[in-house]
C-alpha cells in the first residue's frame, strides 16, 4: 500500500485514522506529528509541498494528494472498503449517509470552531462574548438537529455504524474537549457514550 496519512492529535486528521482503524487497515504509513510540534512542522517546506494550507489532514496515495477530511473519508471507502461503513449506493440510506458525512464539516464545523476560538483558543483580549454566544446558539441548533435524527436509532444510519458517525463524532469530540457538551440533548450525550466506547476511536484518540 502506498497510502501515507499525516496526522496530529485532536485535529481533523483524527477522522482519517479512526476510519482506517474501523476498516481494519493497518498497512499504511502514519506520519504522527505531536501537538507540541504541529505548527512548526506544518510550515516546513516539505509539508507545504504536500498541503500549502499548512493544515491537517493530508494524505498521499501514489500520485494522489488530498487535504479535505470528509472527501478523504469517501475516497478511502471507495478505494479500500469494506463497504459496511456506508449503505448501498443509490439507496435512500446512502443519501442520508452522504448528508451527515458532509454535515460534520460543512454544516457543524464553522460553529464549533468559532465557539472554540472565542471560549478557549484565542487570547482573552481577542475573544468576543457576542461571537461566543452566537456560535453557541448555532451549535445548539446543530445538536438539536442531530438529536431529532437520532431518535430511536443507535447510529446516523440506524443500526449500521458508518463513516458519517466518524465525521459527526469528531465534532462531538471537540465539544467534549472544550466542555461544551454538558447541555447537549440527552440523545446526543448517549450517542457520544456509544462513540467513545468503540475500540477504534479509543485507540485513535490516545495517539499523541
Backbone as ProteinMPNN parsed JSONL, in Angstrom:
{"seq_chain_A": "XXXXXXXXXXXXXXXXXXXXXXXXXXXXXXXXXXXXXXXXXXXXXXXXXXXXXXXXXXXXXXXXXXXXXXXXXXXXXXXXXXXXXXXXXXXXXXXXXXXXXXXXXXXXXXXXXXXXXXXXXXXXXXXXXXXXXXXXXXXXXXXXXXXXXXXXXXXXXXXXXXXXXXXXXXXXXXXXXXXXXXXXXXXXXXXXXXXXXXXXXXXXXXXX", "coords_chain_A": {"N_chain_A": [[0.85, -1.203, 0.0], [0.495, 2.235, -0.791], [-0.34, 4.312, 0.728], [-0.123, 7.197, 2.71], [-0.632, 8.889, 5.726], [-0.962, 12.009, 7.207], [-1.018, 13.13, 10.399], [-2.128, 14.826, 13.303], [-2.722, 14.897, 16.77], [-6.091, 15.447, 17.899], [-6.833, 16.994, 15.762], [-8.528, 17.385, 12.538], [-7.618, 15.255, 11.152], [-7.918, 13.113, 12.784], [-10.309, 11.914, 12.094], [-9.58, 10.459, 9.822], [-7.64, 8.559, 10.617], [-9.108, 7.203, 12.553], [-11.163, 6.151, 10.926], [-9.685, 4.42, 9.25], [-8.828, 2.59, 11.171], [-11.328, 1.519, 11.902], [-11.897, 0.279, 9.522], [-10.101, -1.721, 9.524], [-7.621, -1.471, 8.365], [-4.217, -1.508, 8.305], [-1.777, -1.38, 7.068], [-0.616, 1.102, 6.254], [1.286, 4.149, 6.058], [1.787, 6.073, 8.861], [2.212, 9.348, 9.573], [2.81, 10.779, 12.349], [2.396, 13.699, 14.01], [3.414, 15.305, 16.823], [1.408, 17.33, 19.056], [2.799, 19.458, 20.185], [4.645, 20.095, 18.254], [3.297, 20.683, 15.98], [2.583, 23.14, 14.658], [4.995, 24.188, 13.88], [5.981, 22.113, 12.254], [4.019, 22.094, 10.25], [4.639, 24.265, 8.701], [6.931, 23.726, 7.409], [9.003, 23.46, 4.472], [8.802, 20.917, 3.292], [6.33, 19.899, 4.176], [4.561, 21.889, 3.334], [4.72, 21.563, 0.629], [3.131, 19.405, 0.285], [0.694, 20.104, 1.495], [-0.311, 23.157, 0.968], [-1.892, 24.741, 2.579], [-1.126, 24.327, 5.127], [-2.389, 22.682, 6.994], [-4.093, 19.983, 8.752], [-6.024, 17.076, 8.0], [-3.63, 15.535, 5.736], [-3.258, 13.387, 2.969], [-1.291, 11.114, 1.052], [-1.484, 9.059, -1.741], [-0.051, 7.04, -3.72], [0.238, 8.848, -6.647], [-1.622, 10.657, -5.901], [-2.763, 13.404, -3.943], [-4.555, 14.496, -1.117], [-6.501, 16.755, 0.888], [-8.825, 17.369, 2.222], [-10.947, 16.497, 4.787], [-13.489, 15.022, 4.929], [-13.845, 14.369, 2.278], [-11.624, 12.754, 1.91], [-12.371, 10.651, 3.587], [-14.515, 9.591, 2.096], [-13.201, 8.837, -0.256], [-11.429, 6.855, 0.7], [-13.235, 4.878, 1.481], [-14.341, 4.2, -1.012], [-12.109, 3.232, -2.413], [-10.768, 1.346, -0.769], [-12.602, -0.001, 0.835], [-13.926, -1.801, 3.788], [-17.31, -2.16, 2.546], [-19.234, -1.925, 4.504], [-19.146, 0.331, 6.021], [-20.675, 2.208, 4.902], [-23.952, 2.743, 3.569], [-25.647, 0.98, 0.88], [-24.929, 2.224, -2.321], [-27.034, 4.533, -4.106], [-29.329, 4.123, -2.695], [-31.932, 5.319, -0.44], [-30.925, 5.402, 2.119], [-28.239, 5.751, 1.604], [-28.204, 8.351, 0.671], [-28.915, 9.702, 3.024], [-26.671, 9.016, 4.537], [-24.593, 10.378, 3.069], [-25.41, 13.027, 3.438], [-25.017, 13.426, 6.23], [-22.347, 12.699, 6.541], [-21.054, 14.835, 5.254], [-22.195, 16.953, 6.592], [-20.933, 17.012, 9.034], [-18.621, 18.469, 8.568], [-19.199, 20.595, 6.679], [-21.606, 21.591, 7.702], [-21.559, 21.719, 10.587], [-18.98, 22.438, 11.437], [-18.026, 25.181, 11.25], [-19.404, 26.548, 13.267], [-18.741, 25.182, 15.621], [-15.942, 25.519, 15.646], [-15.762, 28.317, 15.81], [-16.941, 28.666, 18.292], [-15.058, 27.336, 19.88], [-12.852, 29.001, 19.374], [-13.591, 31.47, 20.545], [-13.946, 30.89, 23.171], [-11.871, 29.334, 24.128], [-9.504, 29.041, 22.429], [-8.451, 31.539, 21.389], [-6.445, 34.306, 22.619], [-7.542, 35.939, 25.626], [-8.05, 38.701, 25.301], [-8.682, 38.863, 22.661], [-11.016, 37.548, 22.295], [-14.535, 37.409, 21.603], [-17.414, 38.049, 23.309], [-19.986, 38.233, 22.284], [-19.714, 36.863, 19.849], [-19.131, 34.329, 20.812], [-21.547, 33.684, 22.081], [-23.272, 33.689, 19.878], [-22.121, 31.586, 18.336], [-22.47, 29.467, 20.089], [-25.251, 29.261, 20.162], [-25.819, 28.561, 17.482], [-24.419, 26.169, 17.321], [-25.918, 24.694, 19.117], [-28.303, 24.458, 17.712], [-27.475, 22.728, 15.692], [-26.918, 20.457, 17.23], [-29.443, 19.887, 18.231], [-30.737, 19.263, 15.857], [-29.31, 16.961, 15.171], [-30.009, 15.381, 17.383], [-32.781, 15.038, 17.005], [-32.695, 13.545, 14.676], [-31.471, 11.226, 15.546], [-33.313, 10.006, 17.137], [-34.59, 7.109, 18.443], [-32.688, 5.606, 17.134], [-29.508, 3.966, 16.914], [-27.236, 4.771, 15.546], [-26.184, 7.125, 12.964], [-27.148, 6.116, 10.531], [-29.206, 4.406, 11.358], [-29.126, 1.175, 12.589], [-26.647, 0.65, 11.63], [-23.319, 1.375, 11.951], [-21.444, 3.943, 10.475], [-19.195, 5.745, 8.25], [-20.183, 8.294, 8.41], [-20.837, 8.624, 11.074], [-18.31, 8.852, 12.118], [-17.458, 11.272, 11.033], [-19.357, 13.133, 12.156], [-18.945, 12.403, 14.8], [-16.381, 13.355, 15.377], [-16.818, 16.108, 15.63], [-18.453, 16.129, 17.913], [-16.636, 15.155, 19.741], [-14.774, 17.315, 19.831], [-16.397, 19.251, 21.047], [-16.745, 18.059, 23.527], [-14.13, 18.162, 24.519], [-13.793, 20.905, 24.97], [-15.562, 21.348, 26.961], [-18.281, 21.795, 26.281], [-20.422, 20.158, 25.983], [-22.119, 19.37, 27.94], [-24.693, 20.445, 28.156], [-25.934, 19.442, 25.975], [-28.543, 17.762, 24.086], [-30.079, 14.828, 25.526], [-30.068, 12.585, 23.85], [-27.896, 13.064, 22.206], [-25.787, 13.078, 24.011], [-25.905, 10.429, 24.861], [-25.281, 9.238, 22.461], [-22.63, 10.112, 22.148], [-21.543, 8.643, 24.259], [-21.727, 6.07, 23.222], [-20.07, 6.296, 20.979], [-17.492, 6.82, 22.086], [-16.878, 4.425, 23.225], [-16.147, 2.758, 21.237], [-13.649, 0.614, 20.071], [-11.849, 1.409, 18.018], [-12.029, 4.203, 18.012], [-11.17, 4.746, 20.633], [-8.515, 3.853, 20.532], [-7.44, 5.553, 18.542], [-7.823, 8.13, 19.626], [-6.06, 8.104, 21.694], [-3.573, 8.451, 20.606], [-0.597, 10.323, 20.568]], "CA_chain_A": [[0.0, 0.0, 0.0], [1.272, 3.474, -0.901], [-1.067, 5.35, 1.457], [0.513, 7.88, 3.84], [-1.557, 9.803, 6.408], [-0.337, 12.993, 8.09], [-1.992, 13.263, 11.489], [-1.754, 15.395, 14.594], [-3.829, 14.632, 17.695], [-7.225, 16.362, 18.095], [-7.161, 17.693, 14.523], [-9.47, 16.673, 11.678], [-6.998, 14.003, 10.706], [-8.43, 12.044, 13.64], [-11.33, 11.213, 11.312], [-8.974, 9.544, 8.847], [-7.021, 7.442, 11.33], [-10.23, 6.463, 13.153], [-11.837, 5.358, 9.893], [-8.802, 3.32, 8.85], [-8.916, 1.592, 12.24], [-12.625, 0.846, 11.76], [-11.838, -0.531, 8.311], [-9.152, -2.791, 9.722], [-6.462, -1.246, 7.503], [-3.052, -1.193, 9.138], [-0.542, -1.325, 6.289], [-0.367, 2.429, 5.702], [2.292, 4.875, 6.824], [1.234, 7.144, 9.681], [3.121, 10.41, 9.978], [2.19, 11.332, 13.544], [3.071, 14.929, 14.416], [2.96, 15.689, 18.169], [0.765, 18.646, 19.148], [3.797, 20.474, 20.511], [5.445, 20.399, 17.063], [2.461, 20.692, 14.788], [2.58, 24.396, 13.908], [6.31, 24.293, 13.259], [6.051, 21.123, 11.179], [3.096, 22.44, 9.166], [5.195, 25.345, 7.888], [8.177, 23.315, 6.762], [8.863, 23.344, 3.012], [8.402, 19.563, 2.926], [4.889, 19.716, 4.36], [3.847, 22.85, 2.484], [4.665, 20.993, -0.721], [2.007, 18.463, 0.309], [-0.516, 20.862, 1.827], [0.028, 24.575, 1.049], [-2.701, 25.391, 3.611], [-0.472, 24.049, 6.422], [-3.417, 22.111, 7.868], [-4.206, 18.53, 8.809], [-5.138, 16.038, 7.498], [-3.225, 15.349, 4.348], [-2.851, 12.032, 2.619], [-0.798, 10.829, -0.287], [-1.76, 7.672, -2.133], [0.554, 7.052, -5.047], [0.397, 10.207, -7.175], [-2.739, 11.472, -5.421], [-2.702, 14.105, -2.659], [-5.848, 15.032, -0.704], [-6.383, 17.507, 2.145], [-10.161, 17.651, 2.779], [-11.136, 15.293, 5.596], [-14.624, 14.175, 4.579], [-13.572, 13.84, 0.94], [-10.7, 11.642, 2.124], [-13.178, 9.542, 4.097], [-15.276, 8.995, 0.99], [-12.226, 8.207, -1.145], [-10.935, 5.62, 1.317], [-14.304, 3.882, 1.386], [-14.488, 3.761, -2.393], [-10.937, 2.51, -2.912], [-10.273, 0.265, 0.072], [-13.642, -0.727, 1.55], [-15.105, -2.564, 3.377], [-18.463, -1.343, 2.229], [-20.199, -1.846, 5.588], [-19.078, 1.653, 6.646], [-21.597, 3.061, 4.155], [-25.053, 1.988, 2.969], [-25.537, 0.702, -0.549], [-25.108, 3.394, -3.19], [-28.292, 4.64, -4.828], [-30.472, 3.948, -1.789], [-32.254, 6.477, 0.395], [-29.995, 5.376, 3.247], [-26.974, 6.314, 1.155], [-28.397, 9.796, 0.662], [-28.811, 10.128, 4.422], [-25.253, 8.873, 4.885], [-23.823, 11.47, 2.471], [-25.77, 14.292, 4.083], [-24.404, 13.545, 7.549], [-20.901, 12.675, 6.357], [-20.587, 16.181, 4.93], [-22.683, 17.894, 7.596], [-19.927, 17.096, 10.085], [-17.67, 19.531, 8.235], [-19.82, 21.751, 6.033], [-22.716, 22.124, 8.49], [-21.272, 21.962, 12.004], [-17.614, 22.837, 11.78], [-17.801, 26.618, 11.438], [-19.945, 26.985, 14.556], [-17.936, 24.569, 16.69], [-14.631, 26.16, 15.657], [-15.927, 29.681, 16.34], [-17.17, 28.522, 19.727], [-13.746, 27.037, 20.451], [-11.971, 30.171, 19.272], [-13.976, 32.572, 21.421], [-14.013, 30.442, 24.566], [-10.663, 28.609, 24.547], [-8.302, 29.121, 21.607], [-7.892, 32.882, 21.261], [-6.142, 35.025, 23.861], [-8.769, 36.542, 26.168], [-8.298, 40.048, 24.764], [-9.166, 38.749, 21.292], [-12.298, 36.852, 22.278], [-15.758, 38.205, 21.546], [-18.511, 37.403, 24.024], [-21.109, 38.144, 21.36], [-19.453, 35.794, 18.893], [-19.251, 33.068, 21.539], [-22.981, 33.433, 22.28], [-23.823, 33.328, 18.567], [-21.631, 30.261, 17.959], [-23.097, 28.5, 20.982], [-26.621, 29.086, 19.705], [-25.82, 27.82, 16.222], [-24.002, 24.803, 17.641], [-27.049, 24.03, 19.756], [-29.236, 24.103, 16.643], [-26.935, 21.522, 15.049], [-27.082, 19.334, 18.157], [-30.876, 19.566, 18.249], [-30.983, 18.597, 14.574], [-28.753, 15.615, 15.329], [-30.82, 14.664, 18.372], [-34.043, 14.646, 16.363], [-32.41, 12.487, 13.702], [-31.057, 10.005, 16.247], [-34.395, 9.465, 17.964], [-34.907, 5.71, 18.172], [-31.618, 4.964, 16.368], [-28.211, 3.906, 17.586], [-26.249, 5.482, 14.743], [-26.733, 8.036, 11.952], [-27.895, 5.317, 9.553], [-29.963, 3.373, 12.059], [-28.331, 0.204, 13.34], [-25.358, 0.481, 10.962], [-22.278, 2.386, 12.153], [-20.862, 4.306, 9.185], [-18.222, 6.839, 8.249], [-20.876, 9.521, 8.81], [-20.699, 8.716, 12.526], [-16.949, 9.323, 12.37], [-17.453, 12.703, 10.709], [-20.098, 13.828, 13.204], [-18.323, 12.085, 16.078], [-15.248, 14.247, 15.61], [-17.349, 17.373, 16.134], [-18.886, 15.904, 19.283], [-15.377, 15.03, 20.485], [-14.262, 18.662, 20.078], [-17.26, 19.904, 22.044], [-16.43, 17.458, 24.822], [-12.824, 18.668, 24.93], [-13.906, 22.287, 25.455], [-16.611, 21.377, 27.997], [-19.491, 22.394, 25.726], [-21.354, 19.082, 25.65], [-22.943, 19.024, 29.104], [-26.084, 20.853, 27.954], [-26.449, 18.856, 24.729], [-29.683, 16.867, 24.303], [-29.734, 13.508, 26.069], [-29.786, 11.647, 22.761], [-26.541, 13.343, 21.716], [-24.857, 12.614, 25.037], [-25.898, 8.962, 24.784], [-24.556, 8.946, 21.217], [-21.215, 10.261, 22.483], [-21.159, 7.497, 25.091], [-21.531, 4.917, 22.336], [-18.905, 6.549, 20.131], [-16.218, 6.737, 22.796], [-16.637, 3.036, 23.591], [-15.673, 1.986, 20.085], [-12.203, 0.383, 20.208], [-11.087, 2.177, 17.025], [-11.931, 5.585, 18.489], [-10.346, 4.776, 21.832], [-7.122, 3.723, 20.108], [-7.035, 6.747, 17.805], [-7.797, 9.32, 20.483], [-4.912, 8.007, 22.609], [-2.348, 8.784, 19.909], [-0.073, 11.64, 20.971]], "C_chain_A": [[0.878, 1.243, 0.0], [0.688, 4.602, -0.064], [-0.242, 5.879, 2.632], [-0.473, 8.893, 4.404], [-0.759, 10.698, 7.347], [-1.366, 13.38, 9.143], [-1.364, 13.96, 12.686], [-2.949, 15.267, 15.523], [-4.814, 15.802, 17.798], [-7.579, 17.16, 16.836], [-8.047, 16.818, 13.643], [-8.918, 15.352, 11.16], [-7.392, 12.833, 11.594], [-9.494, 11.236, 12.9], [-10.713, 10.129, 10.434], [-8.391, 8.326, 9.545], [-8.101, 6.577, 11.976], [-10.892, 5.583, 12.104], [-10.965, 4.195, 9.432], [-8.796, 2.215, 9.901], [-10.229, 0.818, 12.148], [-12.628, -0.1, 10.562], [-10.883, -1.711, 8.452], [-7.915, -2.68, 8.849], [-5.289, -0.787, 8.367], [-1.775, -0.983, 8.331], [-0.392, -0.005, 5.537], [0.697, 3.088, 6.573], [1.629, 6.031, 7.563], [2.338, 8.109, 10.056], [2.454, 11.148, 11.137], [3.008, 12.517, 14.04], [2.568, 15.325, 15.801], [2.384, 17.097, 18.183], [1.788, 19.751, 19.394], [4.58, 20.938, 19.282], [4.609, 20.744, 15.842], [2.567, 21.986, 13.989], [3.933, 24.664, 13.263], [6.413, 23.363, 12.062], [5.201, 21.545, 9.977], [3.661, 23.498, 8.235], [6.538, 24.981, 7.266], [7.977, 23.21, 5.256], [8.366, 21.974, 2.579], [6.887, 19.38, 3.064], [4.084, 20.677, 3.496], [3.771, 22.364, 1.036], [3.523, 19.996, -0.847], [0.701, 19.198, 0.532], [-0.158, 22.333, 2.007], [-0.782, 25.34, 2.095], [-2.108, 25.2, 5.004], [-1.475, 23.537, 7.452], [-3.315, 20.592, 7.86], [-5.69, 18.17, 8.74], [-4.593, 16.35, 6.116], [-2.988, 13.861, 4.164], [-2.181, 12.065, 1.256], [-1.062, 9.354, -0.539], [-1.282, 7.523, -3.567], [0.771, 8.491, -5.484], [-0.68, 11.163, -6.664], [-2.411, 12.109, -4.079], [-4.075, 14.667, -2.36], [-5.695, 15.69, 0.665], [-7.726, 17.784, 2.814], [-10.678, 16.396, 3.476], [-12.317, 14.429, 5.16], [-14.505, 13.629, 3.155], [-12.61, 12.662, 1.03], [-11.458, 10.43, 2.653], [-13.893, 8.817, 2.963], [-14.35, 8.248, 0.034], [-11.749, 6.869, -0.58], [-11.973, 4.509, 1.26], [-14.388, 3.31, -0.023], [-13.312, 2.885, -2.837], [-10.64, 1.252, -2.103], [-11.361, -0.528, 0.802], [-13.25, -0.945, 3.006], [-16.339, -1.68, 3.248], [-19.46, -1.217, 3.376], [-20.07, -0.56, 6.399], [-19.891, 2.684, 5.867], [-22.73, 2.195, 3.633], [-24.815, 1.779, 1.475], [-25.807, 1.964, -1.361], [-26.457, 3.354, -3.902], [-29.524, 4.454, -3.97], [-30.736, 5.238, -1.027], [-31.302, 6.556, 1.577], [-28.645, 5.965, 2.864], [-27.055, 7.842, 1.074], [-28.291, 10.376, 2.065], [-27.365, 10.087, 4.881], [-24.435, 10.038, 4.347], [-24.132, 12.796, 3.144], [-25.02, 14.466, 5.399], [-22.886, 13.452, 7.482], [-20.373, 14.083, 6.131], [-21.095, 17.235, 5.902], [-21.668, 18.059, 8.729], [-18.906, 18.195, 9.832], [-18.374, 20.768, 7.698], [-20.907, 22.395, 6.886], [-22.345, 22.544, 9.891], [-19.964, 22.692, 12.261], [-17.46, 24.32, 12.086], [-18.275, 27.08, 12.814], [-19.135, 26.431, 15.717], [-16.572, 25.252, 16.785], [-14.722, 27.587, 16.187], [-16.179, 29.654, 17.836], [-15.859, 28.221, 20.443], [-12.864, 28.28, 20.485], [-12.288, 31.209, 20.334], [-14.256, 32.148, 22.859], [-12.692, 29.859, 25.056], [-9.418, 29.015, 23.753], [-7.656, 30.503, 21.579], [-7.465, 33.434, 22.617], [-7.381, 35.794, 24.331], [-9.082, 37.89, 25.555], [-8.812, 40.017, 23.332], [-10.511, 38.042, 21.19], [-13.463, 37.827, 22.263], [-16.872, 37.449, 22.263], [-19.716, 37.215, 23.106], [-20.925, 37.021, 20.354], [-19.59, 34.429, 19.565], [-20.721, 32.696, 21.737], [-23.627, 32.996, 20.975], [-23.421, 31.902, 18.185], [-22.259, 29.177, 18.822], [-24.525, 28.209, 20.529], [-26.704, 28.27, 18.429], [-25.383, 26.375, 16.426], [-25.156, 24.024, 18.249], [-28.1, 23.621, 18.724], [-28.778, 22.814, 15.942], [-27.136, 20.298, 15.932], [-28.551, 18.925, 18.27], [-31.279, 18.818, 16.981], [-30.497, 17.15, 14.63], [-29.6, 14.786, 16.282], [-32.121, 14.169, 17.763], [-33.816, 13.49, 15.397], [-32.121, 11.157, 14.394], [-32.193, 9.336, 17.011], [-34.741, 8.034, 17.535], [-33.837, 4.963, 17.413], [-30.319, 4.975, 17.16], [-27.182, 4.768, 16.878], [-26.954, 6.356, 13.702], [-27.601, 7.287, 10.951], [-28.604, 4.15, 10.227], [-29.073, 2.457, 12.867], [-26.931, 0.017, 12.764], [-24.433, 1.646, 11.289], [-21.616, 2.657, 10.813], [-19.824, 5.414, 9.357], [-18.877, 8.176, 8.591], [-20.792, 9.715, 10.319], [-19.304, 9.19, 12.91], [-16.864, 10.822, 12.122], [-18.14, 13.519, 11.801], [-19.433, 13.613, 14.561], [-17.135, 12.968, 16.387], [-15.718, 15.596, 16.153], [-17.799, 17.249, 17.589], [-17.674, 15.813, 20.208], [-14.798, 16.412, 20.807], [-15.091, 19.387, 21.131], [-16.995, 19.346, 23.435], [-15.122, 18.018, 25.365], [-12.933, 20.061, 25.537], [-15.069, 22.464, 26.433], [-17.885, 22.081, 27.528], [-20.53, 21.335, 25.366], [-22.344, 18.797, 26.774], [-24.414, 19.384, 28.924], [-26.633, 20.373, 26.606], [-27.653, 17.972, 25.044], [-29.231, 15.483, 24.761], [-29.367, 12.516, 24.969], [-28.372, 11.829, 22.223], [-25.511, 12.868, 22.739], [-24.774, 11.087, 25.055], [-25.137, 8.495, 23.538], [-23.051, 9.051, 21.46], [-20.729, 9.084, 23.327], [-20.908, 6.251, 24.239], [-20.278, 5.084, 21.479], [-17.597, 6.299, 20.874], [-15.894, 5.317, 23.246], [-16.138, 2.194, 22.424], [-14.152, 1.832, 20.181], [-11.367, 1.219, 19.236], [-10.958, 3.632, 17.45], [-11.016, 5.678, 19.698], [-8.851, 4.716, 21.47], [-6.634, 4.993, 19.444], [-6.898, 7.95, 18.717], [-6.65, 9.281, 21.493], [-3.59, 8.346, 21.921], [-1.884, 10.184, 20.3], [1.357, 11.81, 20.477]], "O_chain_A": [[1.885, 1.3, 0.706], [1.168, 5.733, -0.134], [0.27, 5.107, 3.442], [-1.077, 9.663, 3.658], [0.018, 10.218, 8.173], [-2.441, 13.889, 8.826], [-0.21, 13.708, 13.032], [-4.081, 15.505, 15.103], [-4.428, 16.97, 17.785], [-8.54, 17.928, 16.852], [-8.29, 15.653, 13.958], [-9.668, 14.453, 10.781], [-7.221, 11.678, 11.204], [-9.574, 10.018, 13.057], [-11.25, 9.027, 10.315], [-8.616, 7.193, 9.12], [-8.013, 5.35, 11.945], [-11.155, 4.406, 12.354], [-11.471, 3.088, 9.243], [-8.763, 1.033, 9.558], [-10.241, -0.404, 12.3], [-13.277, -1.146, 10.585], [-10.859, -2.599, 7.599], [-7.23, -3.675, 8.612], [-5.383, 0.217, 9.074], [-0.792, -0.461, 8.857], [-0.083, 0.014, 4.346], [0.971, 2.637, 7.685], [0.978, 6.873, 6.945], [3.281, 7.752, 10.762], [1.631, 12.038, 10.922], [4.163, 12.366, 14.44], [1.39, 15.653, 15.942], [2.815, 17.959, 17.416], [1.652, 20.855, 18.867], [5.118, 22.045, 19.269], [5.153, 21.064, 14.785], [2.635, 21.941, 12.76], [4.006, 25.299, 12.211], [6.869, 23.761, 10.99], [5.611, 21.375, 8.828], [3.212, 23.619, 7.095], [7.203, 25.827, 6.668], [6.873, 22.898, 4.809], [7.602, 21.863, 1.621], [6.24, 18.791, 2.197], [3.029, 20.308, 2.979], [2.847, 22.725, 0.306], [3.006, 19.765, -1.94], [-0.286, 18.948, -0.16], [0.261, 22.727, 3.095], [-0.417, 26.456, 2.465], [-2.545, 25.845, 5.956], [-1.422, 23.905, 8.626], [-2.568, 19.999, 7.082], [-6.525, 18.852, 9.334], [-5.024, 17.28, 5.435], [-2.57, 13.164, 5.09], [-2.465, 12.924, 0.422], [-0.885, 8.514, 0.344], [-2.006, 7.837, -4.512], [1.413, 9.268, -4.778], [-0.643, 12.355, -6.969], [-1.86, 11.461, -3.189], [-4.707, 15.254, -3.238], [-4.889, 15.263, 1.491], [-7.753, 18.387, 3.887], [-10.833, 15.352, 2.844], [-12.164, 13.214, 5.031], [-15.01, 12.545, 2.862], [-12.764, 11.679, 0.305], [-11.213, 9.305, 2.217], [-13.875, 7.589, 2.883], [-14.677, 7.156, -0.429], [-11.676, 5.873, -1.301], [-11.642, 3.347, 1.023], [-14.491, 2.098, -0.209], [-13.504, 1.905, -3.557], [-10.301, 0.212, -2.668], [-11.086, -1.605, 1.332], [-12.291, -0.313, 3.449], [-16.382, -0.576, 3.79], [-20.439, -0.481, 3.253], [-20.807, -0.371, 7.367], [-19.81, 3.882, 6.136], [-22.509, 1.034, 3.287], [-23.887, 2.343, 0.896], [-26.781, 2.678, -1.123], [-26.957, 2.285, -4.255], [-30.646, 4.608, -4.452], [-29.89, 6.13, -0.97], [-30.913, 7.648, 1.993], [-27.981, 6.599, 3.684], [-26.084, 8.536, 1.374], [-27.658, 11.412, 2.273], [-26.888, 11.014, 5.536], [-23.656, 10.633, 5.092], [-23.231, 13.598, 3.393], [-24.453, 15.528, 5.657], [-22.201, 14.073, 8.296], [-19.377, 14.486, 6.731], [-20.492, 18.301, 6.026], [-21.563, 19.136, 9.315], [-18.383, 18.788, 10.776], [-18.168, 21.87, 8.206], [-21.115, 23.605, 6.81], [-22.763, 23.607, 10.35], [-19.86, 23.477, 13.204], [-16.828, 24.682, 13.079], [-17.625, 27.907, 13.452], [-18.874, 27.14, 16.689], [-16.098, 25.535, 17.885], [-13.848, 28.021, 16.937], [-15.691, 30.515, 18.568], [-15.583, 28.791, 21.498], [-12.216, 28.572, 21.49], [-11.384, 31.768, 20.954], [-14.741, 32.941, 23.666], [-12.412, 29.881, 26.254], [-8.38, 29.303, 24.349], [-6.44, 30.62, 21.731], [-8.044, 33.081, 23.644], [-8.178, 36.248, 23.51], [-10.247, 38.203, 25.309], [-9.321, 41.021, 22.834], [-11.08, 37.951, 20.102], [-13.393, 38.918, 22.829], [-17.229, 36.339, 21.869], [-20.381, 36.18, 23.139], [-21.876, 36.305, 20.04], [-20.101, 33.484, 18.963], [-21.098, 31.534, 21.58], [-24.426, 32.059, 20.95], [-24.259, 31.105, 17.764], [-22.548, 28.085, 18.334], [-24.957, 27.056, 20.513], [-27.555, 27.39, 18.302], [-25.908, 25.465, 15.785], [-25.357, 22.849, 17.944], [-28.715, 22.562, 18.847], [-29.583, 21.933, 15.643], [-27.485, 19.225, 15.44], [-28.858, 17.738, 18.391], [-32.059, 17.867, 17.026], [-31.19, 16.233, 14.189], [-29.877, 13.617, 16.014], [-32.52, 13.024, 17.974], [-34.632, 12.574, 15.305], [-32.482, 10.093, 13.89], [-32.04, 8.208, 17.481], [-35.136, 7.797, 16.394], [-34.034, 3.798, 17.069], [-30.067, 5.872, 17.965], [-26.355, 5.417, 17.519], [-28.178, 6.322, 13.581], [-28.668, 7.766, 10.567], [-28.596, 3.032, 9.712], [-28.339, 2.917, 13.742], [-26.114, -0.697, 13.345], [-24.732, 2.788, 10.939], [-21.264, 1.724, 10.091], [-19.612, 5.937, 10.451], [-18.188, 9.101, 9.022], [-20.688, 10.846, 10.794], [-19.139, 9.862, 13.928], [-16.267, 11.555, 12.911], [-17.57, 14.484, 12.311], [-19.365, 14.533, 15.375], [-16.902, 13.3, 17.55], [-15.08, 16.163, 17.041], [-17.56, 18.145, 18.399], [-17.693, 16.334, 21.324], [-14.376, 16.653, 21.938], [-14.544, 20.06, 22.005], [-17.021, 20.088, 24.417], [-15.025, 18.315, 26.556], [-12.244, 20.37, 26.51], [-15.505, 23.584, 26.698], [-18.49, 22.855, 28.269], [-21.414, 21.58, 24.545], [-23.307, 18.057, 26.576], [-25.288, 18.713, 29.471], [-27.675, 20.846, 26.153], [-27.771, 17.48, 26.166], [-28.138, 15.03, 24.423], [-28.46, 11.701, 25.14], [-27.725, 10.859, 21.83], [-24.476, 12.315, 22.367], [-23.696, 10.521, 25.243], [-24.438, 7.482, 23.568], [-22.286, 8.187, 21.03], [-19.62, 8.589, 23.124], [-19.989, 5.478, 24.508], [-19.521, 4.135, 21.279], [-16.698, 5.643, 20.35], [-14.753, 5.033, 23.611], [-15.751, 1.04, 22.61], [-13.444, 2.823, 20.355], [-10.288, 1.687, 19.598], [-9.9, 4.237, 17.274], [-10.183, 6.58, 19.784], [-8.036, 5.443, 22.039], [-5.537, 5.467, 19.741], [-5.942, 8.715, 18.588], [-6.305, 10.306, 22.082], [-2.578, 8.512, 22.601], [-2.685, 11.118, 20.354], [1.973, 12.849, 20.713]]}, "name": "protein", "num_of_chains": 1, "seq": "XXXXXXXXXXXXXXXXXXXXXXXXXXXXXXXXXXXXXXXXXXXXXXXXXXXXXXXXXXXXXXXXXXXXXXXXXXXXXXXXXXXXXXXXXXXXXXXXXXXXXXXXXXXXXXXXXXXXXXXXXXXXXXXXXXXXXXXXXXXXXXXXXXXXXXXXXXXXXXXXXXXXXXXXXXXXXXXXXXXXXXXXXXXXXXXXXXXXXXXXXXXXXXXX"}
